[in-house]
Amino acid sequence: MWYYRSPTIVFGEDSLSFLNSVKSRRCLIVSDRNLEKAGIVDNIKELLPEDCRTMIFSSIDQEPTFSQMTSAMDSIMKFKPDHIVAVGGGSVIDTAKVILFRYARPDLDFYDLTPLEYLGIKEAAKLIAIPTTSGTGSECSWAAVVSDEREKRKNELASSEILPDYAILDPAVVTGLPRKQTVSTAVDAMTHAIEAYVSTWRNFYSDALAEKALELITGNIAEVLHDPGDIQARNSVHIGASMAGSSFSNSQIGLAHALGHALGAIFKVPHGTSVGLFLPAVVEFNSTVVHDRYDRLNSIFPESMRDKTLAGSLRKIFATMGQPVHISDAGISKDSYNAAKPSLEKLAMESTGLVANPRESESADIHMLLEEVMG
């Protein structure tokens, strides 16, 4: 027996107006400092019902720890929100999920959040996610990535009870996304779709969304980078990224994420950039067992970007996008990378990304893939 979990998705132009219909008396808005300074948070406040009281929490770093995510819990508990609106990238939406968990169950600790036990989290407040990047997929997933600064690792909490109730996909909030972030998050979304499609936990629903996601992203990302204000191309990439997020949330990530999480934890490389560095090499590694599925995905790429293999097509489209393909391109020196290899290997081997990867990997395989991206 399978379950396919997804929030109610509100999409397309002017979809932010949905907020006016939300029946909330006390709404916690979770965002980051840059979006607050840019006036995005004020726009969200204005769209909520007139009689809705608001509280803002925006003290969120790019890769927040559990303590940072929950630093305002005393104030939040006193405010007693009935809705939590997360407006931002993956770190913001993941923070909102963790806040919802702690708000509903202050008696529990970090690792007590589990997909195996019902905790009654949804009874505390509804969660609305408004992604301002096109790639993380957090608005459609039931996982939250939490950085552990002390152990230099990224931990993943998972429970269907922290899946957002609503995801609002309005292309207007991503038209101003800087080029570097546009590239990084699009690469992240492509990785989600490709890894979901070959996951050993894949299913008919995740397959369909992964294929459509890749079609929308690869078919429109060039136009978005050429003309950032193209609302139709932005809308297609934005929806495609969300589909990819829903796909992997209902199947699983793979080896590229295991390696990317390790690299990001140690070198603070943006998530999409780090997983994209490893994706072509991981595709080649996995191709011995899932070449037919990779061939299907390769056929989805636009002809101008299509190579003989999926790995080749990825390298081709990454080159046009400006996605780094070697460690040095990501600003990491070979000396520091070599020194960190034992830690990178250890973190990757401990990642949940290995669980449903189509080909089993041992320490020697991880070592080989780490070598591969040296260039």
Secondary structure, DSSP 8 states (H G I E B T S, - for coil): -------EEEESTTGGGGGGG---SEEEEE--HHHHHTTHHHHHHHHS-TT-EEEEE----SS-BHHHHTTTHHHHHHH--SEEEEEESHHHHHHHHHHHHHHH-TT--GGG--TTS---GGGT-EEEEEESSSS--GGG-SEEEEEETTTTEEEEEE-GGGS-SEEEE-GGGTTT--HHHHHHHHHHHHHHHHHHHH-TT--HHHHHHHHHHHHHHHHHHHHHHH-TT-HHHHHHHHHHHHHHHHHHHTS---HHHHHHHHHHHHH---HHHHHHHHHHHHHHHHHHHHHHHHHHHHTTS-GGG--SSHHHHHHHHHHHHT---SGGGGT--HHHHHHHHHHHHHHHHTSGGGTS-SS---HHHHHHHHHHTT-
